[in-house]
Amino acid sequence: MIFRAAKWAFSLVRQGETKFLLKEIWMRFYKQAQEWIYPSRRRRLQQISRAFEGTITLETKNPIAFESPDHLIPWGTSRDNSTNKKFVAHMAELIGRDNPGKVLGALDLGCSGGQLVADYRELGWAACGLEGSDFSLKHKRANWPALAHKNLFTCDVTKPFTVRLSGEPGKFHLITMWEVLEHIPTSDLPQLFQNITAHLASGGYFAATTTSRPDIHDGVDLHQTKWTNDEWKAWLGKNFPELKPADLGLKFYQFVRHNDEGSFLTFRKTA
């Protein structure tokens, strides 16, 4: 792990990406500091909303994204287990203010190891994560042994699916996708966002990070829609006008993931 990190850092310096490397070091330090601070905040955050005591189920005819390069070459899903306790706490407070005393829900698409889902579950939320590859499920990594088929499910999110909360179609106050959108074929984006808007509660937030850079492993580029931030915003504005840009009041290092482009998509559903 240390050798891989050192190799990655050296490659960034060699490519002239020193500024991004310094930002990444700061983000990792900040996230670790938030891990230390978070336990003192947890109880207060748990009291913001009413605990979800029901069951989460998934309806889909496509439990695995068999055609996805990320299933065939499970690079990110075999390594990532990202969270940021600052993001968790900030969004819990932001959404809790608008929904006092209610059961709150979070849905993470492309959830990898499921840590963000586990964090919101610990706060009492109806927390669900969907992952296109079954690598983490089969290898029992990260949060999958404890949360598989309860909060974490495999699912091709580019095909129709329904998450049910205690038998009813789920409406989530927060839906996230951290460096996942670029992995989706452009032709599949309309169905993906139909799924997102169908599961997003009125007034709920959608947050994502994207990159327009390639990501090549074993000779295969895992990134299939390499759009800039402006291109994503233009496409969403044209095709899903119910999603309006929203300022979450967060710095780059307070999100769950970030990259050298700083491409954040933060929207709120108005209808």
C-alpha positions in Angstrom: 0.0 0.0 0.0 2.8 2.5 1.0 4.9 1.5 -2.1 1.9 2.0 -4.4 1.1 5.4 -2.8 4.7 6.5 -3.2 4.8 5.4 -6.8 1.6 7.3 -7.5 2.9 10.4 -5.9 6.2 10.2 -7.8 4.3 9.8 -11.1 2.2 13.0 -10.4 5.4 15.0 -9.7 6.9 13.7 -12.9 3.8 14.7 -14.8 3.9 18.2 -13.4 0.9 17.6 -11.2 2.5 18.8 -8.0 -0.4 21.2 -7.2 -2.9 18.3 -7.4 -0.6 16.1 -5.3 -0.5 18.7 -2.5 -4.3 19.1 -2.7 -4.7 15.3 -2.5 -2.4 15.1 0.6 -4.4 17.9 2.3 -7.7 16.1 1.5 -6.4 12.8 3.0 -5.1 14.6 6.1 -8.4 16.4 6.4 -10.5 13.3 6.0 -8.4 11.5 8.7 -8.8 14.4 11.1 -12.6 14.2 10.5 -12.5 10.5 11.4 -11.0 11.4 14.8 -13.5 14.2 15.4 -16.6 12.4 14.2 -17.4 10.1 17.2 -18.0 13.2 19.3 -20.7 14.4 16.8 -22.4 11.0 16.1 -24.9 11.0 18.8 -26.2 14.5 18.0 -26.4 13.6 14.3 -28.4 10.5 15.2 -31.0 12.6 16.9 -31.6 14.9 14.0 -33.8 12.4 12.2 -36.1 9.5 13.1 -34.4 6.1 12.8 -35.4 3.8 9.9 -36.6 0.5 11.3 -37.9 -1.1 8.1 -36.3 -3.3 5.4 -34.6 -2.4 2.1 -35.2 -4.6 -1.0 -34.2 -4.3 -4.6 -36.2 -5.2 -7.7 -34.1 -5.6 -10.8 -33.8 -7.9 -13.8 -30.2 -7.0 -14.1 -28.4 -7.7 -10.9 -24.9 -7.5 -12.5 -23.5 -5.1 -15.1 -22.1 -7.9 -17.1 -21.1 -5.7 -20.1 -19.4 -3.1 -18.0 -15.6 -2.9 -18.2 -15.7 -2.3 -14.5 -17.1 -5.8 -14.0 -14.7 -7.4 -16.4 -11.8 -5.5 -15.0 -12.8 -4.7 -11.4 -10.2 -2.0 -10.6 -12.0 0.6 -8.5 -14.6 -1.7 -7.0 -11.8 -4.0 -5.7 -10.0 -1.1 -3.9 -12.4 1.8 -3.1 -14.2 2.2 0.2 -14.5 6.0 0.3 -16.2 8.3 2.7 -15.7 11.7 4.3 -17.2 12.2 7.7 -17.4 15.9 7.1 -19.6 15.3 4.1 -21.7 12.8 6.1 -22.2 15.2 9.0 -22.8 18.3 6.8 -25.4 16.7 4.6 -27.1 15.1 7.7 -27.5 18.6 9.2 -28.5 20.3 5.9 -31.1 17.7 5.0 -32.2 17.3 8.6 -33.1 21.0 8.9 -35.5 20.7 6.0 -37.0 17.4 7.3 -37.1 17.6 11.1 -38.1 14.4 12.8 -38.5 12.4 9.5 -36.8 9.2 8.4 -34.1 10.2 6.0 -32.6 8.2 3.1 -29.3 8.0 1.2 -28.6 6.0 -2.0 -25.0 5.6 -3.2 -24.7 4.4 -6.8 -21.4 2.6 -7.6 -20.8 2.1 -3.9 -17.7 -0.1 -4.1 -17.0 -1.1 -0.5 -20.0 0.7 0.9 -18.5 2.8 3.7 -20.6 5.9 2.9 -23.7 3.7 3.1 -22.5 2.2 6.4 -22.0 5.7 7.8 -25.5 6.9 7.0 -26.9 3.6 8.3 -25.2 4.2 11.6 -27.0 7.5 11.8 -30.3 5.7 11.5 -31.0 6.6 7.8 -32.5 4.3 5.2 -29.1 3.8 3.6 -28.6 1.8 0.4 -25.7 1.2 -2.0 -25.8 -0.3 -5.5 -22.7 -1.7 -7.2 -22.5 -3.0 -10.7 -19.8 -5.5 -10.1 -20.1 -8.5 -7.8 -16.4 -8.5 -6.9 -16.8 -7.0 -3.4 -19.8 -9.4 -2.7 -17.9 -12.5 -3.8 -14.6 -11.5 -2.1 -16.5 -10.4 1.1 -14.5 -7.1 1.3 -15.1 -4.0 3.3 -18.8 -3.7 4.4 -20.3 -6.4 2.2 -20.1 -9.3 4.7 -22.2 -7.4 7.2 -24.5 -5.4 4.9 -25.0 -7.5 1.7 -28.7 -8.0 0.8 -29.6 -5.6 3.6 -28.1 -2.3 2.6 -25.7 -3.2 -0.2 -26.9 -4.8 -3.4 -25.4 -5.6 -6.8 -27.3 -3.9 -9.7 -26.8 -2.6 -13.2 -27.9 1.0 -12.5 -28.2 1.7 -16.2 -31.2 -0.6 -16.4 -34.6 -0.1 -14.7 -34.6 -0.9 -11.0 -36.7 -0.1 -7.9 -35.4 0.2 -4.4 -38.2 -0.4 -1.9 -38.3 0.8 1.7 -40.5 -1.4 3.7 -42.3 -2.5 0.5 -42.8 1.1 -0.8 -40.9 2.7 -3.7 -37.9 4.4 -2.1 -37.5 8.1 -2.1 -34.1 9.2 -1.0 -33.1 12.7 0.3 -29.5 12.2 -1.0 -28.2 10.3 -4.0 -24.5 10.2 -4.7 -22.1 8.9 -7.4 -18.4 9.3 -6.7 -16.3 9.1 -9.9 -18.9 6.7 -11.4 -20.7 8.7 -14.1 -17.7 8.7 -16.5 -17.8 4.8 -16.4 -21.3 4.8 -17.9 -21.8 4.6 -21.7 -23.3 7.8 -23.1 -26.2 5.9 -24.6 -27.2 4.6 -21.1 -27.3 8.0 -19.4 -31.0 8.7 -20.0 -32.1 5.5 -18.3 -29.6 6.1 -15.5 -31.0 9.5 -14.7 -34.5 8.3 -15.0 -33.6 5.9 -12.2 -32.0 8.7 -10.2 -34.9 11.2 -10.5 -37.4 8.4 -9.8 -35.6 7.6 -6.5 -34.8 11.2 -5.5 -37.3 12.8 -3.1 -38.6 16.3 -3.9 -36.1 18.7 -2.5 -33.5 16.0 -2.4 -29.9 16.4 -3.4 -27.8 14.7 -6.1 -24.0 14.9 -5.7 -21.3 13.5 -7.9 -17.7 13.9 -9.1 -16.6 13.2 -12.7 -13.5 13.4 -14.8 -13.0 13.8 -18.6 -9.7 11.9 -18.4 -9.1 8.3 -19.5 -8.5 5.5 -17.0 -6.7 2.6 -18.7 -6.2 -0.7 -17.1 -5.1 -3.9 -18.9 -5.4 -1.9 -22.1 -9.0 -1.0 -21.5 -10.3 2.5 -20.9 -12.8 2.2 -18.1 -14.1 5.7 -18.7 -16.8 5.7 -21.4 -18.3 9.2 -21.2 -15.4 11.6 -20.8 -17.3 14.9 -20.5 -16.1 18.1 -18.9 -18.0 19.6 -16.0 -19.7 22.2 -18.3 -20.8 19.4 -20.7 -22.4 17.4 -17.8 -24.2 20.5 -16.6 -25.5 21.4 -20.1 -26.7 17.8 -20.7 -28.5 17.6 -17.4 -30.0 21.1 -17.8 -31.4 20.0 -21.2 -32.6 16.5 -20.4 -33.5 16.7 -16.7 -34.5 20.2 -15.9 -36.1 19.2 -12.6 -32.5 18.9 -11.3 -31.3 22.4 -10.5 -27.7 23.3 -9.6 -27.3 23.7 -5.9 -24.4 25.0 -3.7 -23.9 22.6 -0.9 -21.5 24.9 0.9 -18.6 22.5 0.8 -14.9 22.8 -0.2 -13.3 20.3 -2.5 -11.7 18.4 0.4 -15.0 18.0 2.2 -16.5 15.9 -0.6 -16.1 12.1 -0.6 -13.9 12.1 -3.7 -12.2 14.7 -5.9 -9.8 14.7 -8.8 -7.5 17.1 -10.6 -10.3 18.6 -12.6 -12.4 19.5 -9.6 -15.5 18.5 -11.5 -18.4 18.4 -9.0 -22.0 18.0 -9.9 -24.4 19.2 -7.1 -28.1 19.4 -7.9 -31.4 19.6 -6.0 -34.7 18.2 -7.3 -37.4 20.8 -7.6 -40.3 18.6 -8.6 
